């Protein structure tokens, strides 16, 4: 099984970061096993975590009948894909055995709200990821980070 450092380095969101930034992020994540039928998040609950897929398959069921299936190691499940205003807007259901790395939402937001090269890199990569994975999601530049997630 992969460790968080390997997954961060594989992830299209985080792979462009330097070694120091990867080390800082890896200390924030905690590994969790997932099993088919597990509900990881429920829409309308308080958003406490974002997730990085290690292995397995998850379904993100959204409003208006939209959904996304994620099954690639390194897929990031967070920000506007998962929550809005501190509330989950997505129900995340496990379809296939595996594991995720959970990061406290507030800790991750603190990282991306910094005025740093790492934060800028993450946000640019995130927008590219959204464009490929869930093009119907709101553009990152339209979002006030302090109020939205």
C-alpha positions as CSV (number, residue, x, y, z in Angstrom):
1,X,0.0,0.0,0.0
2,X,1.1,3.5,-0.8
3,X,2.1,6.1,1.9
4,X,0.9,9.7,1.9
5,X,4.2,11.0,0.4
6,X,3.9,8.7,-2.6
7,X,0.3,9.7,-3.2
8,X,1.1,13.4,-2.9
9,X,3.9,13.0,-5.4
10,X,1.5,11.1,-7.8
11,X,-1.4,13.6,-7.4
12,X,-2.0,16.0,-10.2
13,X,-2.8,18.6,-7.5
14,X,0.3,18.2,-5.4
15,X,3.0,16.7,-7.6
16,X,4.5,20.1,-8.7
17,X,5.3,21.0,-5.1
18,X,8.8,21.1,-3.7
19,X,10.0,18.5,-1.1
20,X,9.6,20.9,1.8
21,X,6.0,21.6,0.9
22,X,5.3,17.9,0.4
23,X,6.7,17.2,3.9
24,X,4.6,19.9,5.4
25,X,1.4,18.5,3.8
26,X,2.1,14.9,4.6
27,X,2.1,15.7,8.3
28,X,-1.6,16.9,8.0
29,X,-3.0,13.7,6.5
30,X,-4.4,10.6,8.3
31,X,-5.0,7.3,6.5
32,X,-8.5,5.6,6.7
33,X,-9.6,2.3,5.3
34,X,-12.8,2.4,3.2
35,X,-15.2,-0.4,2.2
36,X,-18.1,-0.6,-0.3
37,X,-21.2,1.0,1.1
38,X,-19.4,3.3,3.5
39,X,-20.7,6.9,3.5
40,X,-17.7,9.1,4.1
41,X,-19.6,12.4,3.8
42,X,-23.3,13.4,3.9
43,X,-24.6,16.4,2.1
44,X,-25.7,19.1,4.5
45,X,-23.4,17.9,7.4
46,X,-20.7,20.2,8.7
47,X,-17.5,19.8,6.5
48,X,-14.7,18.6,8.7
49,X,-12.3,16.9,6.3
50,X,-11.1,16.8,2.7
51,X,-9.7,13.6,1.2
52,X,-7.0,12.2,-1.0
53,X,-7.7,8.9,-2.6
54,X,-5.0,6.2,-2.0
55,X,-6.9,3.4,-3.7
56,X,-10.4,2.2,-4.2
57,X,-13.4,3.9,-5.8
58,X,-15.7,6.6,-4.5
59,X,-18.9,8.2,-5.8
60,X,-19.5,11.9,-5.2
61,X,-23.3,12.4,-5.5
62,X,-24.1,16.1,-6.0
63,X,-27.2,18.3,-6.3
64,X,-29.1,18.3,-9.6
65,X,-28.3,14.7,-10.3
66,X,-24.6,15.4,-11.0
67,X,-22.0,12.9,-9.9
68,X,-18.3,12.1,-10.2
69,X,-16.6,8.7,-9.8
70,X,-13.1,8.9,-8.6
71,X,-10.7,5.9,-8.7
72,X,-7.3,7.2,-9.5
73,X,-4.7,7.3,-6.7
74,X,-4.0,10.9,-5.9
75,X,-7.5,12.2,-6.7
76,X,-8.3,15.1,-4.3
77,X,-11.8,15.3,-2.9
78,X,-12.2,18.7,-1.4
79,X,-12.8,22.4,-1.9
80,X,-15.9,23.3,-4.0
81,X,-16.1,19.7,-5.3
82,X,-17.1,18.6,-1.7
83,X,-18.2,21.6,0.3
84,X,-19.6,25.1,0.3
85,X,-19.7,27.5,3.3
86,X,-18.3,24.9,5.6
87,X,-21.1,22.4,4.8
88,X,-20.7,19.3,2.7
89,X,-22.7,19.6,-0.5
90,X,-21.7,16.1,-1.7
91,X,-22.5,12.7,-0.4
92,X,-19.4,10.6,-0.8
93,X,-20.1,6.8,-1.0
94,X,-17.5,4.1,-1.3
95,X,-17.9,1.8,-4.3
96,X,-14.7,-0.3,-4.0
97,X,-12.4,-1.3,-1.2
98,X,-9.4,0.9,-0.5
99,X,-8.2,3.8,1.6
100,X,-8.2,7.6,1.7
101,X,-6.0,10.1,3.4
102,X,-8.1,12.6,5.4
103,X,-6.9,16.1,6.0
104,X,-8.7,18.4,8.4
105,X,-10.5,21.0,6.3
106,X,-9.3,24.0,8.4
107,X,-5.7,22.8,8.2
108,X,-5.8,22.5,4.5
109,X,-7.6,25.8,4.0
110,X,-4.9,27.5,6.2
111,X,-2.2,26.1,3.7
112,X,-4.0,27.4,0.6
113,X,-4.9,30.8,2.1
114,X,-1.2,31.6,2.6
115,X,0.5,34.0,0.2
116,X,3.0,31.4,-1.0
117,X,4.3,29.8,-4.1
118,X,3.0,26.4,-2.8
119,X,-0.5,27.8,-2.3
120,X,-0.6,29.3,-5.8
121,X,0.7,26.0,-7.3
122,X,-2.0,24.0,-5.5
123,X,-4.8,26.4,-6.7
124,X,-3.6,26.4,-10.3
125,X,-3.4,22.6,-10.3
126,X,-6.8,22.4,-8.6
127,X,-8.5,24.4,-11.4
128,X,-6.9,22.2,-14.0
129,X,-8.1,19.1,-12.1
130,X,-11.6,20.4,-11.9
131,X,-11.7,21.3,-15.6
132,X,-10.9,17.6,-16.4
133,X,-12.8,15.9,-13.6
134,X,-15.9,18.0,-12.9
135,X,-16.0,20.8,-15.5
136,X,-19.4,21.8,-14.2
137,X,-17.9,22.9,-10.9
138,X,-17.5,26.7,-10.2
139,X,-14.2,28.3,-11.3
140,X,-11.8,28.8,-8.5
141,X,-11.2,32.4,-9.3
142,X,-14.9,33.1,-8.6
143,X,-14.6,31.9,-5.0
144,X,-13.7,33.8,-1.9
145,X,-11.7,31.2,0.0
146,X,-12.4,32.7,3.4
147,X,-16.2,32.4,3.0
148,X,-16.8,29.6,0.5
149,X,-15.3,26.3,1.6
